[in-house]
């Protein structure tokens, strides 16, 4: 007689594989670590195989685990799609979400995918624009929800995480060693003023290589090793990497990722905001500065 795999245990298994450990997976699933560990144990016992390699600090799937992972993702996706379509309330309409291009990945795509499953009749329109423009659109009511990168939140803004800015350059590049320092920032880049001020305060000579409103112009000259740029930790364009300058360059500072939601939000918009909060906090909450962790607690 065929036996059934436990979807709850499969969901925990996928979460552990995606997050690289039980602790982060438990946070993302809103379960205790012991509950997740117990589900994994039962799954391994049911299949009589070891699914995860726990020898290193980061938990990784075994060969058998990789095979199951492929099946598990498809099973869970089909389960979630069926559940969403059969139980979703008759929500309809359109939501406009604004996100700067440099923080779309890696969190926004899975959020949008989950939202589409939960609310299949709601249309989503994603606007990718600089923070300054998104703030203007939000104030005119043209966006229902926006994420921004700023030093401090504006009225109604909610800080999700505060992350360091890092100097980035071409992979294996040498532009950072040149003097004056060649830098590249869009004219409307929210980091531009603060980073240049820090360079001036350090009496560091610099030269602006790009004069453009387009982010891809900056990415082009940086990846070509013609200039360097400051970016949020963990968000680097293709062909670039953090510069290991060993303190020879001034600290470019920090940035907060801030959430704004229109005050007349309904249940659908509130659900989307919660998905975004969970996506960031499940990854970064243990690393938040103490004052921000207390604020969110």
C-alpha positions as CSV (number, residue, x, y, z in Angstrom):
1,X,0.0,0.0,0.0
2,X,1.5,3.4,-1.0
3,X,2.6,5.6,1.9
4,X,2.1,9.4,2.1
5,X,4.8,12.0,2.7
6,X,4.0,14.5,5.4
7,X,3.7,17.9,3.7
8,X,4.4,19.7,7.0
9,X,7.6,17.9,7.4
10,X,8.5,18.5,3.7
11,X,7.9,22.2,4.3
12,X,10.3,22.2,7.2
13,X,12.9,20.2,5.2
14,X,12.7,22.8,2.3
15,X,13.0,25.7,4.8
16,X,16.1,24.2,6.4
17,X,17.7,23.6,3.0
18,X,16.9,27.1,1.9
19,X,18.1,28.8,5.1
20,X,21.1,26.6,5.8
21,X,20.0,25.7,9.3
22,X,17.2,24.9,11.7
23,X,17.3,28.2,13.6
24,X,16.5,30.4,10.6
25,X,14.1,27.9,9.2
26,X,12.2,27.8,12.5
27,X,12.0,31.6,12.4
28,X,10.7,31.7,8.9
29,X,8.1,29.0,9.7
30,X,7.1,30.5,13.0
31,X,7.9,27.2,14.7
32,X,10.2,26.3,17.5
33,X,13.6,24.7,16.7
34,X,12.6,21.5,18.5
35,X,9.5,21.2,16.4
36,X,11.4,21.6,13.1
37,X,14.1,19.2,14.3
38,X,11.4,16.6,15.2
39,X,9.7,16.9,11.8
40,X,13.1,16.3,10.1
41,X,13.8,13.3,12.2
42,X,10.4,11.7,11.4
43,X,10.9,12.4,7.7
44,X,14.3,10.7,7.7
45,X,12.9,7.8,9.7
46,X,10.0,7.4,7.4
47,X,12.2,7.3,4.3
48,X,15.1,5.5,6.1
49,X,17.7,7.9,4.6
50,X,19.8,10.8,5.8
51,X,18.5,13.9,4.2
52,X,20.8,16.6,5.7
53,X,24.5,16.8,6.3
54,X,24.9,18.4,9.7
55,X,28.7,18.1,10.0
56,X,29.4,21.8,9.1
57,X,28.1,25.0,10.5
58,X,25.7,25.4,7.5
59,X,23.3,22.4,7.1
60,X,23.3,21.1,3.5
61,X,21.2,18.4,1.8
62,X,22.8,15.0,1.2
63,X,22.6,13.4,-2.3
64,X,19.3,11.8,-1.2
65,X,18.2,15.1,0.2
66,X,18.8,16.9,-3.1
67,X,16.7,14.4,-4.8
68,X,13.8,14.8,-2.3
69,X,14.2,18.6,-2.4
70,X,13.2,18.7,-6.0
71,X,10.1,16.6,-5.4
72,X,9.3,18.6,-2.2
73,X,9.3,21.9,-3.9
74,X,6.9,20.7,-6.6
75,X,4.6,19.1,-4.1
76,X,4.4,22.1,-1.9
77,X,3.9,24.5,-4.8
78,X,1.0,22.4,-6.0
79,X,-0.4,22.1,-2.5
80,X,-0.2,25.9,-2.0
81,X,-1.7,26.6,-5.4
82,X,-4.7,24.3,-4.8
83,X,-5.3,25.5,-1.3
84,X,-5.0,29.2,-2.3
85,X,-7.5,28.8,-5.3
86,X,-10.0,26.8,-3.3
87,X,-10.0,28.9,-0.1
88,X,-9.0,32.4,-1.1
89,X,-11.6,35.1,-0.5
90,X,-12.9,36.9,-3.6
91,X,-10.3,39.7,-3.4
92,X,-9.8,41.5,-6.6
93,X,-8.1,44.6,-7.8
94,X,-4.5,45.8,-8.2
95,X,-1.7,46.7,-5.9
96,X,1.2,48.9,-6.9
97,X,4.5,48.1,-5.1
98,X,7.7,50.2,-5.4
99,X,11.2,48.8,-4.8
100,X,14.6,50.2,-5.7
101,X,16.3,47.9,-8.2
102,X,19.2,47.1,-6.0
103,X,17.1,45.5,-3.3
104,X,14.6,43.5,-5.4
105,X,16.7,40.4,-5.0
106,X,16.8,38.1,-3.2
107,X,13.7,38.7,-1.1
108,X,11.0,40.3,-3.4
109,X,10.5,37.5,-6.0
110,X,9.6,34.8,-3.4
111,X,7.4,37.3,-1.6
112,X,5.5,38.1,-4.8
113,X,5.2,34.4,-5.7
114,X,3.7,33.6,-2.3
115,X,1.4,36.6,-2.5
116,X,0.1,35.4,-5.9
117,X,-0.6,32.0,-4.4
118,X,-2.5,33.5,-1.4
119,X,-4.4,36.1,-3.5
120,X,-4.6,34.8,-7.0
121,X,-7.2,37.3,-8.2
122,X,-5.2,40.4,-7.1
123,X,-3.0,41.9,-9.8
124,X,0.4,43.1,-8.8
125,X,2.3,45.9,-10.5
126,X,6.0,46.3,-9.5
127,X,7.6,49.7,-9.9
128,X,11.4,49.8,-9.8
129,X,12.7,53.3,-9.2
130,X,15.1,55.2,-6.9
131,X,14.1,55.9,-3.3
132,X,13.4,59.6,-3.9
133,X,11.0,58.9,-6.8
134,X,9.3,56.2,-4.9
135,X,8.7,58.5,-1.9
136,X,7.2,61.1,-4.2
137,X,4.9,58.5,-5.8
138,X,3.9,57.2,-2.4
139,X,3.0,60.7,-1.2
140,X,0.7,61.1,-4.2
141,X,-1.0,57.8,-3.5
142,X,0.5,56.2,-6.7
143,X,2.0,53.3,-4.8
144,X,0.2,51.2,-2.1
145,X,3.5,50.0,-0.6
146,X,7.1,50.9,-1.1
147,X,10.5,49.8,0.2
148,X,13.3,52.4,0.4
149,X,17.0,52.6,1.3
150,X,17.5,55.6,3.6
151,X,19.6,56.8,6.6
152,X,16.4,57.2,8.7
153,X,12.7,56.5,8.1
154,X,10.4,59.3,7.1
155,X,6.9,59.9,8.5
156,X,5.1,56.5,8.7
157,X,8.2,54.5,7.7
158,X,9.1,51.3,9.5
159,X,12.8,50.2,9.6
160,X,13.1,46.5,8.7
161,X,16.9,46.2,8.8
162,X,20.0,48.4,9.0
163,X,22.8,47.1,6.9
164,X,26.4,48.4,6.2
165,X,27.3,49.9,2.9
166,X,30.4,48.3,1.3
167,X,32.7,49.5,-1.4
168,X,32.3,47.3,-4.5
169,X,34.4,47.1,-7.7
170,X,35.0,44.8,-10.6
171,X,35.7,41.2,-9.8
172,X,39.5,41.1,-9.3
173,X,39.7,44.8,-10.2
174,X,42.2,47.5,-9.2
175,X,40.3,50.8,-9.7
176,X,40.1,51.2,-5.9
177,X,43.9,51.7,-5.8
178,X,43.8,54.7,-8.1
179,X,44.1,58.3,-6.9
180,X,42.0,60.3,-7.2
181,X,39.6,57.6,-6.4
182,X,37.3,56.9,-9.4
183,X,33.7,56.6,-8.1
184,X,30.4,56.1,-9.8
185,X,27.0,57.1,-8.5
186,X,23.7,58.0,-10.2
187,X,22.6,61.6,-9.8
188,X,19.6,60.4,-7.9
189,X,21.4,57.7,-5.8
190,X,20.2,58.0,-2.2
191,X,23.7,57.0,-1.0
192,X,25.6,59.5,-3.1
193,X,25.6,62.6,-0.8
194,X,26.5,60.7,2.3
195,X,29.3,58.6,0.8
196,X,30.9,61.6,-0.9
197,X,30.7,63.6,2.4
198,X,32.5,60.8,4.1
199,X,35.2,60.9,1.5
200,X,35.6,64.6,1.9
201,X,35.7,64.4,5.7
202,X,38.5,61.8,5.3
203,X,40.3,64.3,2.9
204,X,40.2,61.6,0.3
205,X,40.5,62.9,-3.3
206,X,37.9,61.4,-5.7
207,X,36.7,61.8,-9.2
208,X,33.1,61.1,-10.4
209,X,33.3,58.9,-13.5
210,X,29.5,58.7,-14.3
211,X,27.1,61.5,-14.8
212,X,23.8,59.6,-15.5
213,X,20.3,59.0,-14.1
214,X,20.6,55.3,-15.0
215,X,21.8,52.6,-12.6
216,X,23.0,50.3,-15.4
217,X,25.5,53.1,-16.4
218,X,27.0,52.8,-13.0
219,X,27.0,49.0,-13.1
220,X,28.7,49.1,-16.5
221,X,31.7,51.3,-15.5
222,X,32.1,49.5,-12.2
223,X,32.1,46.0,-13.7
224,X,34.6,47.3,-16.3
225,X,37.0,48.3,-13.5
226,X,36.7,52.0,-14.3
227,X,35.3,53.1,-11.0
228,X,34.0,51.8,-7.6
229,X,30.6,52.2,-6.0
230,X,29.0,51.8,-2.5
231,X,26.3,49.2,-2.2
232,X,24.2,47.5,0.5
233,X,25.9,44.4,1.9
234,X,24.8,41.4,0.1
235,X,23.5,43.2,-3.0
236,X,26.1,43.3,-5.8
237,X,25.6,43.7,-9.6
238,X,27.0,41.0,-11.9
239,X,30.7,41.2,-12.4
240,X,31.4,43.0,-9.2
241,X,32.4,42.1,-5.6
242,X,33.1,43.7,-2.3
243,X,36.6,45.3,-2.2
244,X,39.0,43.9,0.4
245,X,40.7,47.3,1.0
246,X,41.9,46.5,4.6
247,X,40.8,49.9,5.8
248,X,42.6,52.0,3.2
249,X,39.2,53.4,2.0
250,X,36.9,55.4,4.3
251,X,33.8,53.7,5.7
252,X,30.9,54.4,3.3
253,X,28.4,54.2,6.2
254,X,25.1,52.3,6.6
255,X,21.6,52.3,5.2
256,X,18.2,51.2,6.5
257,X,15.7,49.3,4.5
258,X,12.4,51.0,5.3
259,X,8.8,49.9,4.6
260,X,6.0,52.4,3.9
261,X,2.3,51.2,3.7
262,X,-0.6,53.4,2.9
263,X,-2.7,54.2,6.0
264,X,-5.9,53.0,4.4
265,X,-4.5,49.5,3.8
266,X,-6.9,46.6,3.8
267,X,-6.4,43.0,4.7
268,X,-4.7,42.2,1.4
269,X,-2.1,45.0,1.6
270,X,-1.5,44.1,5.3
271,X,-0.8,40.5,4.3
272,X,1.7,41.6,1.7
273,X,3.4,43.9,4.2
274,X,3.7,40.9,6.6
275,X,5.3,38.7,3.9
276,X,7.9,41.4,3.3
277,X,8.6,41.8,7.0
278,X,9.0,38.1,7.5
279,X,11.3,37.8,4.5
280,X,13.7,40.4,5.9
281,X,13.4,39.7,9.6
282,X,13.8,35.9,9.3
283,X,17.2,36.5,7.7
284,X,18.5,39.6,9.5
285,X,16.8,39.9,12.9
286,X,19.6,38.1,14.7
287,X,22.1,40.6,13.2
288,X,20.1,43.8,13.9
289,X,21.8,46.4,16.1
290,X,20.5,46.1,19.7
291,X,18.4,49.3,19.5
292,X,16.6,48.2,16.4
293,X,16.1,44.7,17.7
294,X,14.4,46.2,20.8
295,X,12.3,48.4,18.7
296,X,11.0,45.5,16.7
297,X,10.5,43.2,19.7
